[in-house]
Amino acid sequence: MPSIPERVKQIITKEQVLIIGTSFKEITNVSPRTAFHIDPDGSIYWLEIFKHKTFRNLRKNDWCSISIFDKKELTGYQLKGKARLLTDRKKKHRMCKIIIDRLTRLHKQKILKQSKNQRINIVKFTAKLVYSLNPNEISDTPIVIDDDSHSLRVANLHRS
């Protein structure tokens, strides 16, 4: 797994929002997430409370993208990788606790109220490619890439 550059982690931490892009067949979906955790191993975990478009798309197609941006500096990045629902109960419980514990009081109350009668799912995202979205940089060439052949094909860098 490629490591997420520190600058990307800094923007995520500062802005506190992930824009998740998913797709299945020809239907795409973009959805914000504000309840998440960046693990030291580089994985990003987020709460998936409702079983709507993002949830359904991820069950059919595990490739997704995360866009992040610094709205003051007008810089950003896009991470492409694989997402999966956690099934291990201990890991799921631990990640849920970590994510909810770091929410602000008001945000925590909203999340807990919305999830009261729902089973909370936790998604684990593993970055395979990282692109700059900065207008002064080449945005169609990844700045970080996993070296597996599928990631290379996704990045259009695979030489057959």
N, C-alpha and C positions, 0 to 999 in steps of 0.2 A: 504494500500500500504506500503510495507516495505521501510524503508529509505535506500538510497544508502550510504554506508560507506564513511566517509570523505576521506579516502585514495584513494578510487575509484574516487571521485570528483576531488581530487588533480591531479591525473594522467590525467584525461580527460582535465582539465584546462591546464596542462603543455604541453601535447602532441598535443592537438588541432586536434585530428582525432578520429572518431568513425568508426569501421568496422561493418557494418550492415549485418546480415545474415538473409535471408528470404527463404521460400520454399513454393511450391505448388505442390501437387502430388509428383512425384519423381524428380522434377526440383528444384535445390537449386541455390541460388545466394548470392554472397558476394560483397559488394560495400562500398567504403569509403565515409564518409561525413565529411566535414570540416566547414560547415555552420550550427551551432547548438547552443542551449541554454539549460543550466540546470536550471530549475525553483527551487525556494526555497522549493516547495512541493515535490521535488525529481523527477518530470517528466523531460524527455529530449525531446526537440522539435528540429526538423531539417527541412531544406528546401528540398522539393522533387520537383525539377524543371521539370524533364523529366518524361514521362510516360513509362518508360522502365521496366525491370524485377523486380526491387524492388517494384515499384509502383503497378504493376500488381499482384505480389505475395501477397502484403499486403492487397489488395482488396479481395483476396480469402482466406487468412489465416492470421489472425491478430497476431499470435505468431511469434516472431522473437528474434534474439539474437544480442547483441552488445558486441564486443570484444574491449578491450582497453589494452594498454601496455605501459610501461615505457621502451623505447629502451635502455636507459643508464643503468638502474638498472636491466634489464631483469626480470621484474615482470609484472603481468597483471591480468585482471579479465574478466569474461564473465557475462553479465547480460542477463537474459531471461525474457521476459515479453510480454505485448500486445501493439500493435501500432495501431493507428487509424488516419485517416485523419480528421483534424479539419473542421467542417462545420460552426461553429459560425463565422460570418463575422467579428465582432468586435475583438474576441479573435485571429482569424487568422491574421488580420491586425496588431494587437498589437505584436504578436509573430514574424511576418515577419519583422516588424520594429526593434524589439530588436535584432534579429539575424543579419540582414543586417547592422545595426548601429555598431555592434562590430567587423565586419570584417575589416581587414587591407585595406588600400586604393586600393592596387593592386588587392587583392582578391575580394574586393567589385566590382571593375570595371569588372572583369571577370564574376562574378555571374550575375550582372545586364545586361551585354551584352548577356550572354547565355539565360537569362530569358526574354529578351526584347519582344519577340513575344509569350511567353508562359505564361500560368496562373500558378503562383507559388502555390504549395500545401504545407501545413505544416503538418508534422506528429507528433503526441504526443505519446511518448513511456512511459509506466508505468512498472517499474521493478517488477517482481514477485519473481525472484530468482537471487542470486548473487553467483558466483563460483570464487574461486581463480584459476589462471592459473600458479601459482608459482610452480616450480618443487619440492620444498621441503615441500609442503603442500598437503593435500588430495584434489584432484581436482574434485572428483566425488561426494563430499558432499557439499551442499550449505552452504555458511557462513551467508546468509540472505535469508529468505523465507517468502512469503506471506502465511497466514494460511488457504487460501481457498482450498477446496478439489481438484480442478483442478490443482493448483500449486503443491500440494503434489503428485498427480499422475505423473505430468511432472518430478518431482524430484525423482520418484520411491520410495517415502516415504509413500505412502498411504497404509493403512492397511485395507483391505476389510474384 
